[in-house]
Amino acid sequence: MQDSKKIMQSTEDAEDISALIKAAKRNEECLPHEIVKELVNADHPLPVWRKYRGFSQQKLAEISGVTQAYIAQIETRKKEGGVKTLKKLAVALAISLDDLVA
């Protein structure tokens, strides 16, 4: 039974390594586990990405051209944010639009 656990763990490790290599080849960013958990549990992904990048709402507003007030409304789901707005935010955060659509 112990051998089967070792084999399963080795297989999982190999799959994880393979996924990391594939992501690196595609130039994809590898996120820390804590951030992934936050993204999964967040009401909206925008504040998670913003904080991960080290931006305040005001700084993201300056970079993206979207007002701080509108960013706050999107983060709290008071506003959905149009495609153009979300694209601006995604570009400023160096992520894909899909990363903001939750």
ABEGO torsion letter per residue (X at the ends): XAAAAAAAAAAAAAAAAAAAAAAAAAGBBBBBAAAAAAAAABABAAAAAAAAAGBBAAAAAAAAGBBAAAAAAAAAGABAEBAAAAAAAAAAAGBBAAAABX
